[in-house]
Amino acid sequence: MGEGEGGEKWKMLGRKELLRCPVFKVTERENEGPGGRLGRFIVLEAPDWATVVPVVRRGDEDCFLMVRQYRHGSDEVSVEFPGGVVEGGEEPAAAAARELNEETGYVASSIRHAGSVSPNPALMSNRFHVFLAEGLTRAGGTDLDEHEVIDAFLVPAREVRERMGTGRYDHALMAAALFLADRLRLEGGAAV
């Protein structure tokens, strides 16, 4: 296959904010593409997100510290790794550590970057950062936001892998987080 124009970056000619919400902005961008094509495109501008995949050794098996919470978009309860918004001026690793502590009451002796991906590059401008947390210890209680109702619990790693992509484990970003964390652990020689 030859190279075409699909790999060229488009030039933004203008940007207009259409709607500002607490978590994101909806903008319309006027862009110029290859050959002078002009188009208007809707983009959701959101802050970056950070998620942490916490590994806990229980007996002779690894477990993941997961959280269960209701999600308004899907109108379902979801099982996820702890995570949330990267606050302005905050490093993604610090946000991951903060979210782990706020949502579960645990801290980690080691938090390593597993990777970053675009949640939906067709219409979102932000990045999703994944971290692997090991050496967990209980540091106190949770510190949840006003509208967070979260239960934290341990799930055997094998069970998470078997269920990922089904039922309450159907959050696409959690599947990406599991993949990136597993890849990092395999590269480091650790069994998961």
N, C-alpha and C positions, 0 to 999 in steps of 0.2 A: 504494500500500500504506500502511496506517495504522501508527501506532506501537503496538507491543504491549508486553508485559511482558518480552520477550526481551532488551531493552537495559538492564535494571536490574541493578545489582550485587547479589549475594547477600551476606548478613551471616554471618560466621563465628561460630558459637556455641561451638565447641570444636575442639581439635586434639590428636591422640594420635599419638606416634611409634610405628610398628610395627616398623621395621627401620632400623638405621644401617649403611651400607656406607662404604667408603673414599671413594667419589665422590659419593654422594647418600644421602638419607634417604627412606624411604617413610612417609608420614603418612596418617592418616585424618582428614578434616575433617567436622565436622557443620555444615552451612550451612542458613540459612533464606532462601528465595527469595520471589519475588512472591506475594502472597496467603497468606503464612504457610506455604508448602510447606517441609517439612523433608527433608533428604537427607544421606546419608553418601557422601563422595567420596574416592578414593585420589589422592594428589598426590605426585609425585616432587619433592623439594626438592633442587636441585643448585646449585652455584655457577655464576655466569655464565661464559660462554666467550667468547674473543676469537680471531678469525681475521684474518690479514693476507693481502691479495692483492698479492704483490710483482711489479712490472713491471720488466723488464730489456730494454733496447734492444740487439738483436744484429743487426748489419748494417743492413738496411733494414726490419726488422720487429720488432714488440714480441713479447716472450715473457713467460710467467709462470714464476716460480720455484716449482715444485711439490714435494711430498713424496709418496713411495710408502711405504705401511706396511700390515701385516696388521691387520685389525680383527676382534676376537674375536666381536662380536655377529653380524656377517654371515658370519663364517668365510671372508672373502675379502680379497685385497689391494686397497687403495683408493688412488686418486690424489687428493690433496687440496692445498689451500693450507695453509701452516703455521698452527698455532693450538693452543690448549689452554685450560686452566682459568685464570680470573682469581683469583689468590690473595687471601686475606682482606686488606683494606686497600689493595689494589693498584687503580689506575685501569685500565680496559680498554685504553686506548692503550698504557700501559706494559706490560701483559701481552702485547699484540700484538707490540710491539718485542722483548720478551724471548723470546717463542716463535720469532720470526723468527731471532734470533741463535742460540738453543739448537738449533733443528732444522736450520738451514742454514749457520750460521757467517757470515751476512751481517747488516749493519746498513743502515738507510735514512736518507737525509738528510731525507726528508719522509714522515710517516705522517699521513694524513687520515682522519677518521671518515666512513665511507660509509653507515652505517645500523645499526640494531639491530632484531632481530625476536625473537619468541617461538618457540623450537624446536618446541614442541607445547603450545599453551595449554590443551588438553583435560586434560592430566595432568602437565605440568611447570611449575615456578614460575620458572625462570631465564630469562635473556636471552642472546642470541647477538649479539655486537658484531663488526662488519666494518670493517676499515681497509684503505685503499689505500696501498701503500708504493712510493715511487719514489726514484731516486738511490741504488741499492744499491752497496755496496762490501763486499768480503770483509774480515772482521774477525778471522778465525781459524777454529778448528775448531768442531765441534758440541759441545754439552753436554747429552747426552740423559739422560732418566730411566732408572732401572734396567731397565724393561721396554719401552723404546722401541727399536725397530730401524727406522731411517728412512733412505731414500735421497733426497737432494735432486737435482733436475735441472731443466733449462730445457725448456719446451714452447712452441712457437709459439702465440700467443694465438688465432689462427684455428683451430688444431687443438683447443684446449681447448673453444672454443665449439661446434665440430662434434661433439665427443665427449661433452660434458656431458649427463648423464642416461642414459648407456649404459655397459655394461661396467664397467671400473674407475673410471669417472667418475660413478658413480651415487649418490654421497653427496648427499642432498637439501640439506643446509646449504651445501655447496660451490656448488650451483646458485644458492642465494640469495646467497651471497657474490659470485659472478661477476656476477649481475644488479646488486647494489648498487654494486660497484666500477665496472662499466661505466657505470651511470647517473651516478655522480660524475664520471667522466672526460668524459662527454658534456656534462654541465652546465658543466664547466670548460673546454670547448672543445678538449680534447686528443684526438687520435686514439688508438684502441686497436687 
